[in-house]
Amino acid sequence: MKTLKEYLKTLAIKIRTSKRQQKDYQRNHRGIHDYKLMREIYEFKYDYRHRHIAYCIMKGTARDRIEQPAEDNKPNEKRIQEIIDEFTKTTQDVCASA
């Protein structure tokens, strides 16, 4: 789980940096958005949300304590399961080779 936690920290830094870049762009271009940068922020946030949920589930945190999304903002359960499977497969490969 340590590698997933480290990835989440790196992703959080990318999100903060990209948001700062977006604000700077808006200041320098009279409020106009850099849509390429906005898309990048969205993708980082989407990835972070689902990896964070997967990380918490693997740690044993109850699902209702992780987040309480609005009815129209449910997380992608398939993506969460893919992340969990990806991580458990990697962990099993490391244990088998040791």
Biopython code that builds the backbone (N, CA, C, O; Angstrom):
import numpy as np
from Bio.PDB.StructureBuilder import StructureBuilder

atoms = [
    (1, "MET", "N", (0.822, -1.205, 0.000)),
    (1, "MET", "CA", (0.000, 0.000, 0.000)),
    (1, "MET", "C", (0.858, 1.257, 0.000)),
    (1, "MET", "O", (0.374, 2.337, -0.337)),
    (2, "LYS", "N", (2.109, 1.129, 0.370)),
    (2, "LYS", "CA", (2.963, 2.305, 0.425)),
    (2, "LYS", "C", (3.139, 2.941, -0.948)),
    (2, "LYS", "O", (3.139, 4.167, -1.066)),
    (3, "THR", "N", (3.288, 2.126, -1.983)),
    (3, "THR", "CA", (3.481, 2.701, -3.309)),
    (3, "THR", "C", (2.234, 3.449, -3.780)),
    (3, "THR", "O", (2.347, 4.482, -4.439)),
    (4, "LEU", "N", (1.061, 2.944, -3.454)),
    (4, "LEU", "CA", (-0.171, 3.633, -3.832)),
    (4, "LEU", "C", (-0.277, 4.951, -3.073)),
    (4, "LEU", "O", (-0.704, 5.960, -3.634)),
    (5, "LYS", "N", (0.109, 4.944, -1.802)),
    (5, "LYS", "CA", (0.073, 6.160, -1.006)),
    (5, "LYS", "C", (1.046, 7.198, -1.573)),
    (5, "LYS", "O", (0.716, 8.382, -1.648)),
    (6, "GLU", "N", (2.224, 6.763, -1.967)),
    (6, "GLU", "CA", (3.197, 7.677, -2.564)),
    (6, "GLU", "C", (2.671, 8.245, -3.879)),
    (6, "GLU", "O", (2.867, 9.424, -4.173)),
    (7, "TYR", "N", (2.004, 7.406, -4.666)),
    (7, "TYR", "CA", (1.422, 7.863, -5.929)),
    (7, "TYR", "C", (0.347, 8.913, -5.669)),
    (7, "TYR", "O", (0.261, 9.905, -6.392)),
    (8, "LEU", "N", (-0.470, 8.702, -4.646)),
    (8, "LEU", "CA", (-1.510, 9.672, -4.306)),
    (8, "LEU", "C", (-0.889, 11.014, -3.927)),
    (8, "LEU", "O", (-1.406, 12.065, -4.305)),
    (9, "LYS", "N", (0.210, 10.983, -3.187)),
    (9, "LYS", "CA", (0.878, 12.228, -2.805)),
    (9, "LYS", "C", (1.411, 12.955, -4.041)),
    (9, "LYS", "O", (1.280, 14.174, -4.156)),
    (10, "THR", "N", (2.009, 12.206, -4.956)),
    (10, "THR", "CA", (2.525, 12.793, -6.189)),
    (10, "THR", "C", (1.390, 13.382, -7.021)),
    (10, "THR", "O", (1.526, 14.470, -7.582)),
    (11, "LEU", "N", (0.288, 12.673, -7.098)),
    (11, "LEU", "CA", (-0.867, 13.141, -7.857)),
    (11, "LEU", "C", (-1.450, 14.411, -7.236)),
    (11, "LEU", "O", (-1.873, 15.312, -7.960)),
    (12, "ALA", "N", (-1.476, 14.491, -5.914)),
    (12, "ALA", "CA", (-1.981, 15.691, -5.236)),
    (12, "ALA", "C", (-1.107, 16.900, -5.586)),
    (12, "ALA", "O", (-1.617, 18.002, -5.790)),
    (13, "ILE", "N", (0.188, 16.693, -5.652)),
    (13, "ILE", "CA", (1.100, 17.783, -6.023)),
    (13, "ILE", "C", (0.833, 18.226, -7.464)),
    (13, "ILE", "O", (0.824, 19.422, -7.755)),
    (14, "LYS", "N", (0.617, 17.262, -8.364)),
    (14, "LYS", "CA", (0.317, 17.599, -9.760)),
    (14, "LYS", "C", (-0.974, 18.413, -9.858)),
    (14, "LYS", "O", (-1.052, 19.365, -10.635)),
    (15, "ILE", "N", (-1.976, 18.042, -9.076)),
    (15, "ILE", "CA", (-3.253, 18.760, -9.093)),
    (15, "ILE", "C", (-3.049, 20.194, -8.631)),
    (15, "ILE", "O", (-3.509, 21.130, -9.286)),
    (16, "ARG", "N", (-2.357, 20.374, -7.500)),
    (16, "ARG", "CA", (-2.120, 21.723, -6.984)),
    (16, "ARG", "C", (-1.324, 22.575, -7.969)),
    (16, "ARG", "O", (-1.646, 23.744, -8.184)),
    (17, "THR", "N", (-0.302, 21.999, -8.558)),
    (17, "THR", "CA", (0.528, 22.727, -9.520)),
    (17, "THR", "C", (-0.283, 23.127, -10.746)),
    (17, "THR", "O", (-0.186, 24.263, -11.211)),
    (18, "SER", "N", (-1.070, 22.215, -11.265)),
    (18, "SER", "CA", (-1.886, 22.496, -12.449)),
    (18, "SER", "C", (-2.933, 23.569, -12.161)),
    (18, "SER", "O", (-3.208, 24.413, -13.014)),
    (19, "LYS", "N", (-3.515, 23.541, -10.966)),
    (19, "LYS", "CA", (-4.509, 24.551, -10.612)),
    (19, "LYS", "C", (-3.864, 25.934, -10.519)),
    (19, "LYS", "O", (-4.455, 26.932, -10.931)),
    (20, "ARG", "N", (-2.635, 25.984, -9.971)),
    (20, "ARG", "CA", (-1.910, 27.257, -9.918)),
    (20, "ARG", "C", (-1.616, 27.767, -11.333)),
    (20, "ARG", "O", (-1.760, 28.957, -11.612)),
    (21, "GLN", "N", (-1.207, 26.865, -12.211)),
    (21, "GLN", "CA", (-0.931, 27.249, -13.598)),
    (21, "GLN", "C", (-2.190, 27.787, -14.271)),
    (21, "GLN", "O", (-2.131, 28.763, -15.019)),
    (22, "GLN", "N", (-3.321, 27.153, -14.007)),
    (22, "GLN", "CA", (-4.592, 27.587, -14.590)),
    (22, "GLN", "C", (-4.948, 28.994, -14.104)),
    (22, "GLN", "O", (-5.380, 29.835, -14.892)),
    (23, "LYS", "N", (-4.766, 29.245, -12.815)),
    (23, "LYS", "CA", (-5.081, 30.579, -12.282)),
    (23, "LYS", "C", (-4.148, 31.635, -12.868)),
    (23, "LYS", "O", (-4.588, 32.736, -13.201)),
    (24, "ASP", "N", (-2.873, 31.307, -12.995)),
    (24, "ASP", "CA", (-1.927, 32.237, -13.604)),
    (24, "ASP", "C", (-2.302, 32.528, -15.048)),
    (24, "ASP", "O", (-2.236, 33.674, -15.493)),
    (25, "TYR", "N", (-2.693, 31.498, -15.775)),
    (25, "TYR", "CA", (-3.103, 31.672, -17.169)),
    (25, "TYR", "C", (-4.303, 32.608, -17.253)),
    (25, "TYR", "O", (-4.344, 33.500, -18.100)),
    (26, "GLN", "N", (-5.279, 32.402, -16.372)),
    (26, "GLN", "CA", (-6.469, 33.248, -16.379)),
    (26, "GLN", "C", (-6.104, 34.705, -16.082)),
    (26, "GLN", "O", (-6.620, 35.622, -16.722)),
    (27, "ARG", "N", (-5.220, 34.911, -15.116)),
    (27, "ARG", "CA", (-4.814, 36.277, -14.780)),
    (27, "ARG", "C", (-4.143, 36.962, -15.974)),
    (27, "ARG", "O", (-4.365, 38.148, -16.221)),
    (28, "ASN", "N", (-3.341, 36.227, -16.696)),
    (28, "ASN", "CA", (-2.586, 36.808, -17.805)),
    (28, "ASN", "C", (-3.378, 36.900, -19.106)),
    (28, "ASN", "O", (-2.943, 37.562, -20.049)),
    (29, "HIS", "N", (-4.538, 36.242, -19.167)),
    (29, "HIS", "CA", (-5.334, 36.242, -20.399)),
    (29, "HIS", "C", (-6.770, 36.715, -20.162)),
    (29, "HIS", "O", (-7.704, 36.228, -20.798)),
    (30, "ARG", "N", (-6.930, 37.643, -19.265)),
    (30, "ARG", "CA", (-8.220, 38.272, -18.977)),
    (30, "ARG", "C", (-9.344, 37.290, -18.687)),
    (30, "ARG", "O", (-10.456, 37.442, -19.193)),
    (31, "GLY", "N", (-9.059, 36.310, -17.895)),
    (31, "GLY", "CA", (-10.100, 35.385, -17.453)),
    (31, "GLY", "C", (-10.383, 34.221, -18.372)),
    (31, "GLY", "O", (-11.251, 33.400, -18.075)),
    (32, "ILE", "N", (-9.672, 34.129, -19.480)),
    (32, "ILE", "CA", (-9.899, 33.027, -20.420)),
    (32, "ILE", "C", (-9.266, 31.755, -19.859)),
    (32, "ILE", "O", (-8.171, 31.791, -19.299)),
    (33, "HIS", "N", (-9.956, 30.647, -20.013)),
    (33, "HIS", "CA", (-9.472, 29.356, -19.515)),
    (33, "HIS", "C", (-8.549, 28.687, -20.520)),
    (33, "HIS", "O", (-8.715, 28.827, -21.731)),
    (34, "ASP", "N", (-7.584, 27.966, -20.000)),
    (34, "ASP", "CA", (-6.748, 27.086, -20.827)),
    (34, "ASP", "C", (-7.416, 25.708, -20.748)),
    (34, "ASP", "O", (-7.245, 24.980, -19.770)),
    (35, "TYR", "N", (-8.171, 25.367, -21.779)),
    (35, "TYR", "CA", (-8.990, 24.163, -21.721)),
    (35, "TYR", "C", (-8.166, 22.882, -21.701)),
    (35, "TYR", "O", (-8.601, 21.872, -21.147)),
    (36, "LYS", "N", (-6.994, 22.917, -22.294)),
    (36, "LYS", "CA", (-6.112, 21.754, -22.228)),
    (36, "LYS", "C", (-5.690, 21.509, -20.776)),
    (36, "LYS", "O", (-5.673, 20.369, -20.310)),
    (37, "LEU", "N", (-5.357, 22.571, -20.080)),
    (37, "LEU", "CA", (-4.959, 22.460, -18.677)),
    (37, "LEU", "C", (-6.151, 22.067, -17.807)),
    (37, "LEU", "O", (-5.989, 21.298, -16.860)),
    (38, "MET", "N", (-7.327, 22.572, -18.107)),
    (38, "MET", "CA", (-8.521, 22.197, -17.345)),
    (38, "MET", "C", (-8.819, 20.711, -17.495)),
    (38, "MET", "O", (-9.207, 20.049, -16.533)),
    (39, "ARG", "N", (-8.637, 20.192, -18.700)),
    (39, "ARG", "CA", (-8.859, 18.761, -18.948)),
    (39, "ARG", "C", (-7.862, 17.927, -18.144)),
    (39, "ARG", "O", (-8.214, 16.895, -17.572)),
    (40, "GLU", "N", (-6.614, 18.394, -18.113)),
    (40, "GLU", "CA", (-5.573, 17.701, -17.355)),
    (40, "GLU", "C", (-5.918, 17.672, -15.865)),
    (40, "GLU", "O", (-5.763, 16.638, -15.216)),
    (41, "ILE", "N", (-6.379, 18.788, -15.324)),
    (41, "ILE", "CA", (-6.776, 18.853, -13.917)),
    (41, "ILE", "C", (-7.915, 17.880, -13.651)),
    (41, "ILE", "O", (-7.894, 17.151, -12.659)),
    (42, "TYR", "N", (-8.909, 17.867, -14.535)),
    (42, "TYR", "CA", (-10.044, 16.956, -14.384)),
    (42, "TYR", "C", (-9.574, 15.505, -14.346)),
    (42, "TYR", "O", (-10.023, 14.726, -13.506)),
    (43, "GLU", "N", (-8.668, 15.142, -15.257)),
    (43, "GLU", "CA", (-8.183, 13.762, -15.310)),
    (43, "GLU", "C", (-7.391, 13.404, -14.045)),
    (43, "GLU", "O", (-7.536, 12.304, -13.511)),
    (44, "PHE", "N", (-6.558, 14.331, -13.571)),
    (44, "PHE", "CA", (-5.818, 14.091, -12.336)),
    (44, "PHE", "C", (-6.766, 13.899, -11.156)),
    (44, "PHE", "O", (-6.576, 12.991, -10.347)),
    (45, "LYS", "N", (-7.789, 14.753, -11.055)),
    (45, "LYS", "CA", (-8.732, 14.670, -9.946)),
    (45, "LYS", "C", (-9.550, 13.381, -9.996)),
    (45, "LYS", "O", (-9.810, 12.758, -8.967)),
    (46, "TYR", "N", (-9.950, 12.991, -11.205)),
    (46, "TYR", "CA", (-10.711, 11.748, -11.390)),
    (46, "TYR", "C", (-9.871, 10.553, -10.940)),
    (46, "TYR", "O", (-10.342, 9.690, -10.199)),
    (47, "ASP", "N", (-8.624, 10.521, -11.398)),
    (47, "ASP", "CA", (-7.718, 9.436, -11.032)),
    (47, "ASP", "C", (-7.464, 9.432, -9.531)),
    (47, "ASP", "O", (-7.474, 8.373, -8.903)),
    (48, "TYR", "N", (-7.236, 10.604, -8.952)),
    (48, "TYR", "CA", (-6.972, 10.700, -7.514)),
    (48, "TYR", "C", (-8.165, 10.182, -6.709)),
    (48, "TYR", "O", (-7.990, 9.411, -5.766)),
    (49, "ARG", "N", (-9.356, 10.596, -7.075)),
    (49, "ARG", "CA", (-10.548, 10.193, -6.331)),
    (49, "ARG", "C", (-10.674, 8.673, -6.280)),
    (49, "ARG", "O", (-10.897, 8.099, -5.214)),
    (50, "HIS", "N", (-10.532, 8.035, -7.415)),
    (50, "HIS", "CA", (-10.742, 6.592, -7.468)),
    (50, "HIS", "C", (-9.595, 5.827, -6.806)),
    (50, "HIS", "O", (-9.824, 4.802, -6.164)),
    (51, "ARG", "N", (-8.377, 6.312, -6.957)),
    (51, "ARG", "CA", (-7.247, 5.661, -6.277)),
    (51, "ARG", "C", (-7.334, 5.849, -4.767)),
    (51, "ARG", "O", (-6.966, 4.956, -4.004)),
    (52, "HIS", "N", (-7.821, 7.006, -4.340)),
    (52, "HIS", "CA", (-7.979, 7.251, -2.904)),
    (52, "HIS", "C", (-9.035, 6.312, -2.310)),
    (52, "HIS", "O", (-8.835, 5.752, -1.232)),
    (53, "ILE", "N", (-10.133, 6.146, -3.000)),
    (53, "ILE", "CA", (-11.179, 5.232, -2.524)),
    (53, "ILE", "C", (-10.623, 3.803, -2.454)),
    (53, "ILE", "O", (-10.831, 3.103, -1.464)),
    (54, "ALA", "N", (-9.921, 3.378, -3.501)),
    (54, "ALA", "CA", (-9.329, 2.030, -3.519)),
    (54, "ALA", "C", (-8.339, 1.860, -2.377)),
    (54, "ALA", "O", (-8.333, 0.824, -1.712)),
    (55, "TYR", "N", (-7.508, 2.861, -2.144)),
    (55, "TYR", "CA", (-6.519, 2.812, -1.062)),
    (55, "TYR", "C", (-7.209, 2.651, 0.297)),
    (55, "TYR", "O", (-6.797, 1.831, 1.118)),
    (56, "CYS", "N", (-8.250, 3.433, 0.519)),
    (56, "CYS", "CA", (-8.975, 3.360, 1.787)),
    (56, "CYS", "C", (-9.663, 2.006, 1.971)),
    (56, "CYS", "O", (-9.671, 1.454, 3.071)),
    (57, "ILE", "N", (-10.236, 1.478, 0.897)),
    (57, "ILE", "CA", (-10.885, 0.165, 0.974)),
    (57, "ILE", "C", (-9.859, -0.900, 1.336)),
    (57, "ILE", "O", (-10.135, -1.769, 2.163)),
    (58, "MET", "N", (-8.673, -0.841, 0.721)),
    (58, "MET", "CA", (-7.631, -1.832, 1.012)),
    (58, "MET", "C", (-7.124, -1.710, 2.442)),
    (58, "MET", "O", (-6.678, -2.694, 3.031)),
    (59, "LYS", "N", (-7.190, -0.511, 2.997)),
    (59, "LYS", "CA", (-6.789, -0.319, 4.397)),
    (59, "LYS", "C", (-7.861, -0.811, 5.360)),
    (59, "LYS", "O", (-7.583, -1.025, 6.540)),
    (60, "GLY", "N", (-9.087, -0.993, 4.866)),
    (60, "GLY", "CA", (-10.161, -1.494, 5.707)),
    (60, "GLY", "C", (-11.117, -0.419, 6.195)),
    (60, "GLY", "O", (-11.924, -0.678, 7.088)),
    (61, "THR", "N", (-11.048, 0.771, 5.635)),
    (61, "THR", "CA", (-11.951, 1.850, 6.020)),
    (61, "THR", "C", (-13.347, 1.572, 5.474)),
    (61, "THR", "O", (-13.503, 1.165, 4.323)),
    (62, "ALA", "N", (-14.352, 1.793, 6.304)),
    (62, "ALA", "CA", (-15.736, 1.597, 5.869)),
    (62, "ALA", "C", (-16.060, 2.571, 4.739)),
    (62, "ALA", "O", (-15.625, 3.722, 4.758)),
    (63, "ARG", "N", (-16.813, 2.109, 3.773)),
    (63, "ARG", "CA", (-17.093, 2.899, 2.568)),
    (63, "ARG", "C", (-17.807, 4.210, 2.885)),
    (63, "ARG", "O", (-17.532, 5.228, 2.249)),
    (64, "ASP", "N", (-18.707, 4.201, 3.848)),
    (64, "ASP", "CA", (-19.431, 5.432, 4.173)),
    (64, "ASP", "C", (-18.537, 6.465, 4.871)),
    (64, "ASP", "O", (-18.905, 7.637, 4.953)),
    (65, "ARG", "N", (-17.386, 6.051, 5.367)),
    (65, "ARG", "CA", (-16.451, 6.987, 5.994)),
    (65, "ARG", "C", (-15.483, 7.584, 4.972)),
    (65, "ARG", "O", (-14.827, 8.585, 5.260)),
    (66, "ILE", "N", (-15.387, 6.990, 3.792)),
    (66, "ILE", "CA", (-14.475, 7.488, 2.769)),
    (66, "ILE", "C", (-15.058, 8.733, 2.109)),
    (66, "ILE", "O", (-14.406, 9.775, 2.051)),
    (67, "GLU", "N", (-16.266, 8.622, 1.622)),
    (67, "GLU", "CA", (-16.953, 9.755, 1.006)),
    (67, "GLU", "C", (-18.448, 9.475, 0.970)),
    (67, "GLU", "O", (-18.881, 8.323, 1.021)),
    (68, "GLN", "N", (-19.221, 10.537, 0.881)),
    (68, "GLN", "CA", (-20.668, 10.420, 0.751)),
    (68, "GLN", "C", (-21.081, 11.239, -0.472)),
    (68, "GLN", "O", (-21.505, 12.388, -0.349)),
    (69, "PRO", "N", (-20.950, 10.630, -1.656)),
    (69, "PRO", "CA", (-21.205, 11.385, -2.889)),
    (69, "PRO", "C", (-22.692, 11.683, -3.106)),
    (69, "PRO", "O", (-23.573, 10.986, -2.602)),
    (70, "ALA", "N", (-22.929, 12.730, -3.862)),
    (70, "ALA", "CA", (-24.296, 13.061, -4.257)),
    (70, "ALA", "C", (-24.820, 11.954, -5.177)),
    (70, "ALA", "O", (-24.044, 11.187, -5.747)),
    (71, "GLU", "N", (-26.111, 11.886, -5.309)),
    (71, "GLU", "CA", (-26.743, 10.840, -6.119)),
    (71, "GLU", "C", (-26.233, 10.845, -7.559)),
    (71, "GLU", "O", (-26.088, 9.787, -8.170)),
    (72, "ASP", "N", (-25.962, 12.024, -8.099)),
    (72, "ASP", "CA", (-25.512, 12.114, -9.488)),
    (72, "ASP", "C", (-23.975, 12.172, -9.624)),
    (72, "ASP", "O", (-23.456, 12.500, -10.691)),
    (73, "ASN", "N", (-23.266, 11.855, -8.547)),
    (73, "ASN", "CA", (-21.802, 11.916, -8.574)),
    (73, "ASN", "C", (-21.175, 10.650, -7.965)),
    (73, "ASN", "O", (-20.222, 10.726, -7.189)),
    (74, "LYS", "N", (-21.719, 9.512, -8.328)),
    (74, "LYS", "CA", (-21.204, 8.248, -7.807)),
    (74, "LYS", "C", (-19.853, 7.927, -8.450)),
    (74, "LYS", "O", (-19.640, 8.234, -9.623)),
    (75, "PRO", "N", (-18.940, 7.313, -7.691)),
    (75, "PRO", "CA", (-17.657, 6.920, -8.274)),
    (75, "PRO", "C", (-17.826, 5.730, -9.216)),
    (75, "PRO", "O", (-18.822, 5.009, -9.155)),
    (76, "ASN", "N", (-16.847, 5.541, -10.076)),
    (76, "ASN", "CA", (-16.846, 4.450, -11.029)),
    (76, "ASN", "C", (-16.341, 3.183, -10.313)),
    (76, "ASN", "O", (-15.140, 3.007, -10.108)),
    (77, "GLU", "N", (-17.275, 2.318, -9.945)),
    (77, "GLU", "CA", (-16.929, 1.113, -9.168)),
    (77, "GLU", "C", (-16.008, 0.177, -9.954)),
    (77, "GLU", "O", (-15.143, -0.480, -9.375)),
    (78, "LYS", "N", (-16.196, 0.120, -11.259)),
    (78, "LYS", "CA", (-15.362, -0.737, -12.093)),
    (78, "LYS", "C", (-13.906, -0.260, -12.032)),
    (78, "LYS", "O", (-12.986, -1.071, -11.921)),
    (79, "ARG", "N", (-13.707, 1.053, -12.105)),
    (79, "ARG", "CA", (-12.358, 1.623, -12.046)),
    (79, "ARG", "C", (-11.704, 1.350, -10.684)),
    (79, "ARG", "O", (-10.516, 1.037, -10.612)),
    (80, "ILE", "N", (-12.477, 1.470, -9.623)),
    (80, "ILE", "CA", (-11.959, 1.206, -8.277)),
    (80, "ILE", "C", (-11.503, -0.247, -8.171)),
    (80, "ILE", "O", (-10.435, -0.531, -7.630)),
    (81, "GLN", "N", (-12.311, -1.157, -8.687)),
    (81, "GLN", "CA", (-11.951, -2.578, -8.639)),
    (81, "GLN", "C", (-10.707, -2.862, -9.479)),
    (81, "GLN", "O", (-9.869, -3.677, -9.095)),
    (82, "GLU", "N", (-10.587, -2.191, -10.621)),
    (82, "GLU", "CA", (-9.391, -2.358, -11.453)),
    (82, "GLU", "C", (-8.128, -1.935, -10.692)),
    (82, "GLU", "O", (-7.096, -2.602, -10.773)),
    (83, "ILE", "N", (-8.217, -0.835, -9.962)),
    (83, "ILE", "CA", (-7.070, -0.350, -9.190)),
    (83, "ILE", "C", (-6.713, -1.341, -8.093)),
    (83, "ILE", "O", (-5.538, -1.635, -7.874)),
    (84, "ILE", "N", (-7.723, -1.852, -7.404)),
    (84, "ILE", "CA", (-7.480, -2.840, -6.341)),
    (84, "ILE", "C", (-6.848, -4.097, -6.933)),
    (84, "ILE", "O", (-5.878, -4.624, -6.389)),
    (85, "ASP", "N", (-7.399, -4.576, -8.046)),
    (85, "ASP", "CA", (-6.846, -5.774, -8.699)),
    (85, "ASP", "C", (-5.414, -5.537, -9.154)),
    (85, "ASP", "O", (-4.550, -6.395, -8.974)),
    (86, "GLU", "N", (-5.163, -4.381, -9.739)),
    (86, "GLU", "CA", (-3.826, -4.036, -10.210)),
    (86, "GLU", "C", (-2.835, -4.037, -9.045)),
    (86, "GLU", "O", (-1.723, -4.549, -9.167)),
    (87, "PHE", "N", (-3.246, -3.465, -7.927)),
    (87, "PHE", "CA", (-2.348, -3.384, -6.781)),
    (87, "PHE", "C", (-2.125, -4.758, -6.149)),
    (87, "PHE", "O", (-0.992, -5.103, -5.811)),
    (88, "THR", "N", (-3.186, -5.541, -5.986)),
    (88, "THR", "CA", (-3.022, -6.855, -5.363)),
    (88, "THR", "C", (-2.213, -7.780, -6.257)),
    (88, "THR", "O", (-1.455, -8.609, -5.754)),
    (89, "LYS", "N", (-2.357, -7.656, -7.585)),
    (89, "LYS", "CA", (-1.559, -8.460, -8.505)),
    (89, "LYS", "C", (-0.088, -8.109, -8.359)),
    (89, "LYS", "O", (0.757, -9.002, -8.297)),
    (90, "THR", "N", (0.230, -6.814, -8.303)),
    (90, "THR", "CA", (1.614, -6.359, -8.145)),
    (90, "THR", "C", (2.186, -6.865, -6.834)),
    (90, "THR", "O", (3.328, -7.325, -6.794)),
    (91, "THR", "N", (1.419, -6.788, -5.769)),
    (91, "THR", "CA", (1.870, -7.227, -4.456)),
    (91, "THR", "C", (2.127, -8.737, -4.462)),
    (91, "THR", "O", (3.119, -9.198, -3.897)),
    (92, "GLN", "N", (1.235, -9.510, -5.098)),
    (92, "GLN", "CA", (1.400, -10.955, -5.154)),
    (92, "GLN", "C", (2.637, -11.325, -5.965)),
    (92, "GLN", "O", (3.349, -12.267, -5.619)),
    (93, "ASP", "N", (2.897, -10.579, -7.054)),
    (93, "ASP", "CA", (4.084, -10.851, -7.867)),
    (93, "ASP", "C", (5.345, -10.603, -7.069)),
    (93, "ASP", "O", (6.306, -11.363, -7.187)),
    (94, "VAL", "N", (5.365, -9.561, -6.262)),
    (94, "VAL", "CA", (6.536, -9.253, -5.451)),
    (94, "VAL", "C", (6.741, -10.331, -4.388)),
    (94, "VAL", "O", (7.872, -10.753, -4.143)),
    (95, "CYS", "N", (5.659, -10.777, -3.758)),
    (95, "CYS", "CA", (5.763, -11.802, -2.726)),
    (95, "CYS", "C", (6.208, -13.138, -3.330)),
    (95, "CYS", "O", (6.989, -13.867, -2.717)),
    (96, "ALA", "N", (5.718, -13.457, -4.516)),
    (96, "ALA", "CA", (6.069, -14.723, -5.149)),
    (96, "ALA", "C", (7.540, -14.750, -5.568)),
    (96, "ALA", "O", (8.171, -15.807, -5.536)),
    (97, "SER", "N", (8.082, -13.620, -5.953)),
    (97, "SER", "CA", (9.469, -13.583, -6.394)),
    (97, "SER", "C", (10.455, -13.510, -5.244)),
    (97, "SER", "O", (11.655, -13.692, -5.452)),
    (98, "ALA", "N", (9.984, -13.252, -4.048)),
    (98, "ALA", "CA", (10.889, -13.102, -2.893)),
    (98, "ALA", "C", (11.359, -14.431, -2.357)),
    (98, "ALA", "O", (12.121, -14.473, -1.391)),
]
sb = StructureBuilder()
sb.init_structure("model")
sb.init_model(0)
sb.init_chain("A")
sb.init_seg("    ")
for serial, (resi, resn, name, xyz) in enumerate(atoms, 1):
    if name == "N":
        sb.init_residue(resn, " ", resi, " ")
    sb.init_atom(name, np.array(xyz, "f"), 0.0, 1.0, " ", f" {name:<3s}", serial, name[0])
structure = sb.get_structure()
